[in-house]
């Protein structure tokens, strides 16, 4: 297995990234799938989507330190969970990487995105005007991706429920660096919840993660 990154965030939470270098058959040889997972796998389109799905399951076994079968279903909103382990979980993938976050502290979220110039064309779809105002021109693309990953991570944390990046989430102004933290407020059901979201540049990717 090609473990590319492992980080203990605190005593309760950790994240890992894995560079996918194996074939589908190699990944399958590392897993034990039940009938429901076998059916789900058969419904996925072949190629990267299948590799991403398999890779997150193999990485789970690494983080949980077991070669045995791990139940990892999804709830009605598509959020994965571990019924047999005392951890909240979040999964991500982008191109050649898959990622997993585990936390025994509370709900968590992780997002990994490859950094591309095209994000500049869609920034008004996920950032308010006051958020766009603090984006630094000299770091524009990276700064935008840090904001995107933060909002995606919080979206996953709160359960993949009907929340708009643009309408329900607001990021406080922050200066971009290759690794940092930002404050994000989620406004939902007449309640404002503040999150401390960490982000960092990883090779040609941006990574964002958060714990409740």
Secondary structure, 3 states (H helix, E strand, C coil): CCEEEEEECCCCEEEEEEECCCCHHHHHCCCCCCHHHHHHHHHCCCCHHHHHHHHHHHHHHHHCCCCCCCCCCECCCCCECCCCCCCEEEEEEECCEEEEEEECCCCEEEEEEECCHHHHHHHHHHCCHHHHCCCCHHHHHHHHHHHHHHHHHHHHHCCCCCCCHHHHEEECCCCCCCEEEEEEEEEECCEEEEEEEEEEEECCEEEEEEEC
